[in-house]
Amino acid sequence: MIRSERKFGMALLGVVAVWLSVVPAHALAQSGAAKLVPHRAVYEMTLDGTRPASGISGVQGRMVFDFDGSGCEGYTMNMRLVTRIQAQSGRSSISDLRSSTWEQGAGKLYRFNSSYYLGQTLEESTRGNAERSGSDGQVKVQVSAPKAKELKLAGPVLFPTQHSLEILAAAQAGKKMLQARVYDGSSKGSKVFATTTFIGKRLEPGAKLPSKRVANDDILEKLVSWPVSISYFDTGAEAKETPAYQLDFRLYNNGVSREILIDYGDFSIKGVLSALEIRPFPGCK
């Protein structure tokens, strides 16, 4: 395996962290409290920019997200990102990242399962669960793969859907910045990210519509939106002043994003919405 393939693969594993924090937040615009609506979104992925040190000359692929559930049953999200990586050496390979999570509506329980393939070879697989307990918000994590271990995370720590709702609520309230520690099970289940979210000026319905349209995206024309940028910082011994990843996107009031930009430092990838399906809200039984 060439260096650029491995570097790209390790960066893709961070997609689980940065994207889980945005996609699930399909809040009904007309509701005072956020309600998460089942949906499926597809994004076409391309290389946006690169530096010589990355060893990458091109990226082309597709990212699919499927979200379901409610605050009563819990929230389930399945993600798959398949990309063709073109190295500066001329070699190309297929990368396949898969992730499945479930989060309790009250935010006390969280399960995660992810795998990363390079070609037909499984490079990394992570499984585990997390439980919040006590008044201090401490989180106990049981990782079963790639290696069994137990972690205790000092609170406060947010799970991905909690973080999504915090961002959307902050935007709706007119706040410009949000800081939070987030755990999503990435990096072999051992990492907590310190995040800083900047929220730009509110855009009114119909502002800055894209020239390329997709089915069912007309609902977005009727919603307000905000430019949002989230920086993810390593914590503990790996802590640095610069973020490990940065995610920029336009967040609509129902949680949908038309375009995303994920910046890893040495290279960045862009995702453009190509298909959108919003399913009926199931309610609580």
C-alpha positions in Angstrom: 0.0 0.0 0.0 1.4 3.4 -0.9 1.7 6.1 1.7 -1.0 8.4 0.1 -3.6 5.6 0.2 -3.1 4.9 3.9 -3.1 8.6 4.7 -6.3 9.1 2.8 -7.8 6.1 4.5 -7.0 7.3 8.0 -8.4 10.7 7.2 -11.6 9.1 5.8 -12.2 7.5 9.2 -12.5 11.0 10.5 -15.5 11.5 8.2 -17.5 9.5 10.8 -16.7 12.1 13.4 -17.3 15.2 11.3 -20.3 14.1 9.4 -22.2 12.4 12.2 -22.3 15.8 13.9 -24.4 17.3 11.1 -26.5 15.0 9.0 -28.9 13.6 11.6 -30.4 17.0 12.6 -33.5 17.0 10.4 -35.5 19.2 12.7 -39.0 20.2 11.6 -38.9 23.9 10.9 -42.4 24.5 12.2 -41.8 22.8 15.5 -40.6 24.7 18.6 -38.5 21.6 19.7 -36.3 19.8 17.3 -37.8 16.5 15.9 -35.6 14.3 13.8 -37.1 13.2 10.5 -36.1 10.0 8.7 -34.2 10.7 5.5 -31.7 9.5 2.9 -29.1 11.9 1.4 -26.6 11.2 -1.3 -23.5 13.3 -2.0 -21.1 13.2 -4.9 -17.5 13.5 -3.5 -14.5 15.1 -5.3 -11.1 16.4 -4.4 -11.3 20.1 -3.7 -7.7 20.9 -3.0 -4.4 19.3 -2.2 -0.8 19.9 -1.1 2.2 18.0 -2.4 2.7 16.2 1.0 -0.6 14.5 0.6 0.5 12.3 -2.3 -3.0 12.5 -3.7 -3.9 13.9 -7.2 -7.6 13.0 -7.4 -10.6 11.7 -5.5 -14.0 10.7 -6.9 -16.8 8.9 -5.1 -20.2 8.9 -3.4 -21.4 9.2 0.1 -24.8 7.9 1.2 -26.5 8.6 4.6 -29.7 6.9 5.8 -31.2 8.2 9.1 -34.2 6.7 10.9 -35.9 6.6 14.3 -37.3 9.1 16.8 -36.7 10.4 20.3 -38.8 7.5 21.7 -37.1 4.6 19.8 -33.7 6.2 19.4 -31.9 7.3 16.3 -30.2 5.0 13.8 -27.8 6.2 11.1 -26.1 4.2 8.4 -23.3 5.8 6.2 -21.3 4.5 3.3 -18.6 6.3 1.5 -16.9 4.7 -1.6 -14.2 6.6 -3.3 -11.6 6.1 -6.0 -8.2 7.5 -4.9 -5.7 8.7 -7.5 -2.2 8.9 -6.2 0.4 11.3 -7.6 2.4 8.2 -8.6 -0.4 7.3 -11.0 -1.7 4.4 -9.0 -5.4 4.3 -8.1 -7.4 2.3 -5.6 -10.9 1.9 -4.2 -11.7 3.0 -0.6 -14.9 1.9 1.2 -15.9 3.3 4.6 -19.0 2.0 6.3 -20.5 3.2 9.6 -23.6 2.3 11.6 -24.7 4.0 14.8 -27.6 4.0 17.2 -28.2 6.7 19.9 -30.9 6.7 22.5 -33.3 9.6 22.3 -32.3 10.8 25.8 -28.7 10.6 25.0 -27.7 8.1 27.6 -26.8 5.1 25.4 -24.8 5.0 22.1 -23.6 2.1 19.9 -21.2 2.3 17.0 -19.8 0.0 14.3 -17.5 1.0 11.5 -15.2 -0.6 9.0 -12.8 0.6 6.4 -11.7 -1.4 3.3 -9.0 -0.6 0.8 -9.8 -2.6 -2.2 -11.0 -6.0 -0.9 -8.8 -5.8 2.3 -10.4 -4.8 5.6 -8.0 -2.3 7.1 -9.8 -1.4 10.2 -13.0 -2.4 12.1 -14.3 -0.7 15.3 -17.3 -1.8 17.4 -18.5 -0.8 20.9 -21.0 1.0 23.0 -21.1 3.9 25.4 -23.3 4.7 28.4 -23.7 7.9 30.3 -24.2 7.6 34.1 -24.1 9.8 37.1 -24.9 13.5 37.7 -21.5 14.5 36.4 -22.2 13.1 32.9 -19.3 10.6 32.9 -19.4 8.2 30.0 -18.3 4.6 30.2 -17.2 3.0 26.9 -16.9 -0.7 26.1 -14.9 -1.3 22.9 -15.1 -4.8 21.5 -13.1 -4.3 18.3 -10.4 -4.0 17.1 -9.3 -4.7 20.7 -11.4 -5.2 23.8 -11.0 -2.3 26.2 -12.9 -0.1 28.6 -12.7 3.7 28.8 -14.1 6.2 31.2 -14.7 9.7 29.8 -15.1 12.6 32.1 -18.2 14.7 31.4 -19.6 16.7 29.8 -19.4 14.8 26.5 -22.0 14.8 23.7 -22.9 12.0 21.4 -23.3 12.9 17.7 -27.1 13.5 17.6 -26.9 15.6 20.8 -24.2 17.7 19.1 -26.3 18.1 16.0 -29.2 19.4 18.0 -27.0 21.7 20.0 -25.7 23.3 16.8 -29.1 23.7 15.3 -30.6 25.1 18.5 -27.7 27.6 18.8 -28.2 28.7 15.2 -32.0 29.2 15.7 -31.2 31.2 18.9 -28.9 33.5 17.0 -25.7 32.3 18.7 -22.4 32.7 16.8 -20.3 30.0 18.5 -20.6 26.7 20.3 -17.9 24.7 22.0 -18.4 21.0 23.0 -16.5 17.8 23.5 -17.9 15.0 21.3 -17.5 11.2 21.3 -18.6 9.2 18.3 -16.5 6.0 18.5 -14.0 6.9 15.9 -10.2 6.3 16.1 -10.7 2.7 17.3 -13.2 3.9 19.9 -10.7 5.8 22.0 -10.9 9.5 20.9 -12.9 12.5 22.2 -12.8 15.6 20.0 -12.9 19.1 21.3 -15.1 21.0 18.8 -15.6 24.7 18.1 -18.5 25.6 15.9 -18.8 29.1 14.3 -22.3 30.0 12.9 -22.5 32.8 10.3 -25.2 35.3 9.4 -28.7 33.8 8.9 -29.7 33.5 5.3 -33.4 34.1 4.5 -35.5 31.6 2.5 -34.6 31.5 -1.2 -31.2 33.1 -0.7 -28.2 31.8 -2.8 -30.0 29.0 -4.6 -27.7 26.6 -6.5 -27.9 26.3 -10.3 -28.1 22.5 -10.1 -31.3 21.1 -8.5 -32.2 17.7 -7.2 -35.5 16.0 -6.6 -37.2 17.0 -3.3 -34.8 19.9 -2.7 -37.6 22.5 -3.2 -38.4 22.2 0.5 -35.1 24.0 1.2 -36.2 27.1 -0.7 -38.7 27.8 2.1 -36.2 27.5 4.9 -33.7 29.8 6.6 -30.1 28.6 6.7 -26.7 29.4 8.2 -23.1 29.0 7.0 -21.5 26.8 9.6 -17.9 25.8 10.3 -16.9 23.1 12.8 -13.3 22.5 13.8 -12.4 19.2 15.4 -9.4 19.2 17.7 -7.5 16.2 19.1 -7.4 16.0 22.9 -5.1 14.6 25.5 -1.5 13.7 24.5 -2.3 14.3 20.8 -3.7 17.8 21.4 -2.6 20.5 19.0 -3.4 24.2 18.3 -4.6 23.4 14.8 -7.7 21.2 14.1 -7.4 17.6 12.9 -10.4 18.3 10.6 -12.6 21.2 9.6 -16.1 20.9 8.2 -17.8 23.8 6.4 -21.4 23.6 5.2 -24.6 25.5 4.8 -27.1 24.3 7.4 -30.8 24.6 6.6 -33.4 24.8 9.3 -34.3 21.2 8.8 -30.7 20.0 9.1 -30.0 19.4 5.4 -26.8 20.6 3.8 -26.5 21.0 0.0 -22.7 21.2 -0.1 -20.0 20.3 2.4 -16.3 20.8 2.5 -14.0 18.6 4.7 -10.5 20.0 5.2 -7.8 17.6 6.5 -5.0 20.1 6.1 -3.0 18.3 3.4 -6.1 17.9 1.3 -9.8 18.7 1.2 -12.8 16.9 -0.3 -16.1 18.4 -1.4 -19.5 16.8 -1.3 -22.5 18.1 -3.4 -26.0 16.9 -2.7 -27.2 14.7 -5.6 -30.3 13.0 -4.2 -32.6 13.6 -1.2 -35.5 11.6 0.3 -37.3 12.8 3.4 -39.6 10.2 4.9 -42.6 10.8 7.2 -41.9 11.4 10.8 -42.9 8.2 12.7 -43.9 9.8 15.9 -43.9 7.9 19.2 -46.0 4.8 20.0 
